Amino acid sequence: MKETRKKYDSNPDFDFMFITDQRSSPENVYNDLVEKQELKNTHRITNDDFNQLRQLFRFNGIPRYVVIDAKGDVMNDNFEMHNFEFELGKLFPSYISQK
């Protein structure tokens, strides 16, 4: 999704955040991925904190894409990133029509 992130890098309406746990992402592998993918807003959290997120969003593996609005409300807890623009348009119809 590197190209999608680059395309929307300067968009003021949304941002991408990446969260993983220490067990699933050994530090050297994690650091390499962050560098190669030019990731911003990355968080490698404790296993306990990650398990709390898993319970909150009811997922078993990564990647998992969640859309949260500016108020902190979950808009989509299983966003289909492979079809980013179409799915974004379903959540924000006025955004797509303005492109």
C-alpha positions, 0 to 999 in steps of 0.5 A, spaced: 500 500 500 506 504 499 503 507 493 496 509 496 500 512 502 504 516 497 498 518 493 494 521 499 500 523 504 499 530 504 491 529 505 489 533 511 483 529 512 486 523 514 492 519 515 495 512 516 497 509 522 500 502 523 500 498 530 503 491 531 506 487 537 513 485 539 511 478 539 509 478 531 514 483 529 521 482 532 525 489 532 529 488 526 524 485 522 519 491 524 525 496 523 526 494 516 519 494 514 518 501 516 524 503 512 523 499 506 515 501 506 517 509 508 512 508 514 510 514 518 506 513 525 508 507 527 507 503 533 510 497 536 506 496 542 507 491 548 503 484 547 498 486 552 496 492 549 496 489 542 491 483 546 487 489 548 486 492 541 485 485 538 479 484 543 476 491 542 476 490 534 475 482 534 481 480 530 486 475 530 491 477 525 495 483 522 494 486 517 487 489 520 485 496 517 480 500 521 477 507 520 476 512 526 473 518 525 476 525 528 471 524 534 474 517 535 468 513 533 469 507 529 467 508 522 469 501 519 473 496 523 474 491 517 476 496 512 478 493 505 484 496 504 485 493 497 480 497 494 481 503 498 478 508 493 472 505 492 471 503 500 473 510 502 468 513 497 463 509 501 464 512 508 466 519 505 461 520 498 463 527 498 470 526 498 470 522 492 466 527 488 471 532 490 477 529 487 
